[in-house]
Amino acid sequence: MVINVELKKLTDREIRFVIYDDDKHSLPNLITKLALKKPDVIYSAYILEHPMTSYPEVVILTNGLRNPLEVLEEVINEAKKLIEDFSARFEEALNHAAKKGK
């Protein structure tokens, strides 16, 4: 699966980018929710003008004390860790269920 990204705006306080993927909610929702938990982030959301004809534009705005690109990098690393943890726990649950089924 290939996901393309287009950077729309990058300043010392704001980053905007479009995610080109058929799933128009999962990834932008995860990114914006995690970004909102970060210090100095004052706004994080995604804009989807029309679900059939557009792709989500993610916006992260800081108070200027943090670079929004650094926030995004931190969020991506946190999302990777969440996925790795979930995958490991799911594998454990499958192994446990398989042992019970024998």
RAVEN-V177064 format. One record per pair of residues at least 6 apart in sequence whose ideal C-beta (glycine too) atoms are under 7 Angstrom apart, sorted by sequence separation. I is the first residue (numbers start at 0). J is the second residue. If there is no record, write none. Layout:
I	J
I	J
//
This chain:
8	14
20	26
34	40
47	53
61	67
8	15
60	67
7	15
18	26
35	43
47	55
59	67
7	16
18	27
34	43
46	55
61	70
6	16
7	17
45	55
46	56
5	16
45	56
59	70
4	16
5	17
31	43
45	57
46	58
59	71
4	17
31	44
45	58
4	18
31	45
44	58
43	58
2	18
3	19
42	58
43	59
2	19
2	20
27	45
42	60
40	59
41	60
41	61
40	61
41	62
39	61
39	62
23	47
34	59
39	64
31	57
39	65
23	50
30	57
27	55
27	57
40	70
23	54
23	55
37	70
19	54
18	54
34	70
37	73
17	54
18	55
17	55
17	56
18	57
34	74
15	56
16	57
33	74
15	57
15	58
30	74
33	77
14	59
33	78
13	60
12	60
7	56
12	61
29	78
12	63
11	63
14	67
13	67
14	68
11	66
12	67
14	71
9	68
//
